[in-house]
Amino acid sequence: MPDISAEEAERRKRAIFDKLSPRRRKYIDRVGYERWDPFEEPKDPIEIRRDKTKRTTQMLVREFLQALPAEGYSNAYGRGVMEMALGIVNNDERFIAMLDFARWYTDLLRAEGHEDH
């Protein structure tokens, strides 16, 4: 709020309060008129987390699942993809470890001449 006197701020606060519906006034009475700030700045929106590629969890999941063969996937498979994407975007060590292990195991299978699955 621009620089105004405490008296002017209180006058404006009272004017706003007086114009409120009885239901809204009841809420403010519960919070406490003195603690109520009608001039409070709005809160910032929740941060939308993104990975290093600037993709959200949803974007990663959608791109991955769309790249699968046309026959589709099970619900359990889709949940697993969602959990992994969420864990990686949140930099959760548990999921980073699973990713590292999957890479290592894939390399092991290839080195020994086995299929990936």
ZATIMI-607493 format. One line per field, with one value per residue (C-alpha): x, y, z; residue in one letter. Coordinates in steps of 0.2 Angstrom, whole numbers, plus 5000, padded with zeros to 4 digits. Example, Ala and Ser with C-alpha at 12.3 -4.5 7.8 and 13.67 -1.06 7.14 Angstrom:
# ZATIMI-607493
X <- (5062 / 5068)
Y <- (4978 / 4995)
Z <- (5039 / 5036)
res <- (a / s)
END
This chain:
# ZATIMI-607493
X <- (5000 / 5007 / 5013 / 4998 / 4996 / 4991 / 4975 / 4971 / 4975 / 4963 / 4949 / 4951 / 4951 / 4935 / 4927 / 4931 / 4925 / 4908 / 4904 / 4907 / 4893 / 4888 / 4896 / 4913 / 4913 / 4910 / 4925 / 4936 / 4929 / 4935 / 4952 / 4952 / 4950 / 4967 / 4975 / 4965 / 4974 / 4963 / 4978 / 4989 / 4998 / 4992 / 5003 / 5014 / 5007 / 5014 / 5030 / 5029 / 5044 / 5053 / 5068 / 5084 / 5075 / 5062 / 5049 / 5036 / 5032 / 5016 / 5026 / 5039 / 5026 / 5016 / 5031 / 5037 / 5020 / 5017 / 5033 / 5028 / 5021 / 5003 / 4997 / 4998 / 5003 / 4995 / 4989 / 5004 / 5016 / 5009 / 5009 / 5028 / 5032 / 5023 / 5032 / 5049 / 5046 / 5040 / 5055 / 5067 / 5060 / 5060 / 5078 / 5073 / 5088 / 5078 / 5072 / 5090 / 5097 / 5084 / 5088 / 5107 / 5103 / 5093 / 5106 / 5120 / 5109 / 5105 / 5124 / 5127 / 5113 / 5121 / 5138 / 5133 / 5123 / 5106 / 5090 / 5085 / 5069)
Y <- (5000 / 5017 / 5028 / 5034 / 5038 / 5025 / 5035 / 5034 / 5016 / 5012 / 5023 / 5013 / 4996 / 5001 / 5007 / 4990 / 4980 / 4990 / 4986 / 4967 / 4954 / 4948 / 4931 / 4938 / 4950 / 4934 / 4927 / 4942 / 4943 / 4925 / 4930 / 4946 / 4963 / 4969 / 4955 / 4956 / 4965 / 4969 / 4976 / 4960 / 4956 / 4940 / 4925 / 4919 / 4904 / 4887 / 4883 / 4872 / 4860 / 4856 / 4845 / 4850 / 4849 / 4862 / 4849 / 4846 / 4828 / 4828 / 4832 / 4819 / 4805 / 4810 / 4810 / 4794 / 4785 / 4792 / 4784 / 4767 / 4754 / 4755 / 4740 / 4751 / 4748 / 4743 / 4754 / 4748 / 4752 / 4770 / 4773 / 4767 / 4780 / 4793 / 4789 / 4789 / 4805 / 4814 / 4807 / 4813 / 4830 / 4832 / 4825 / 4812 / 4801 / 4785 / 4788 / 4794 / 4777 / 4767 / 4777 / 4774 / 4755 / 4754 / 4761 / 4750 / 4734 / 4739 / 4740 / 4724 / 4715 / 4722 / 4718 / 4700 / 4699 / 4698 / 4707 / 4723 / 4715)
Z <- (5000 / 4996 / 5010 / 5020 / 5038 / 5051 / 5053 / 5035 / 5034 / 5049 / 5041 / 5024 / 5034 / 5044 / 5027 / 5019 / 5035 / 5036 / 5018 / 5020 / 5022 / 5039 / 5035 / 5030 / 5046 / 5056 / 5049 / 5052 / 5070 / 5073 / 5066 / 5075 / 5067 / 5073 / 5065 / 5049 / 5034 / 5020 / 5011 / 5011 / 4995 / 4986 / 4989 / 4975 / 4965 / 4970 / 4962 / 4948 / 4949 / 4933 / 4929 / 4921 / 4904 / 4910 / 4909 / 4923 / 4930 / 4919 / 4903 / 4906 / 4909 / 4894 / 4883 / 4889 / 4888 / 4871 / 4865 / 4870 / 4857 / 4852 / 4863 / 4878 / 4896 / 4913 / 4927 / 4937 / 4924 / 4922 / 4941 / 4941 / 4927 / 4937 / 4953 / 4945 / 4936 / 4952 / 4961 / 4948 / 4947 / 4966 / 4966 / 4978 / 4982 / 4982 / 4964 / 4958 / 4965 / 4956 / 4940 / 4943 / 4946 / 4930 / 4920 / 4928 / 4925 / 4907 / 4904 / 4912 / 4902 / 4886 / 4891 / 4894 / 4878 / 4886 / 4881 / 4891 / 4898)
res <- (m / p / d / i / s / a / e / e / a / e / r / r / k / r / a / i / f / d / k / l / s / p / r / r / r / k / y / i / d / r / v / g / y / e / r / w / d / p / f / e / e / p / k / d / p / i / e / i / r / r / d / k / t / k / r / t / t / q / m / l / v / r / e / f / l / q / a / l / p / a / e / g / y / s / n / a / y / g / r / g / v / m / e / m / a / l / g / i / v / n / n / d / e / r / f / i / a / m / l / d / f / a / r / w / y / t / d / l / l / r / a / e / g / h / e / d / h)
END
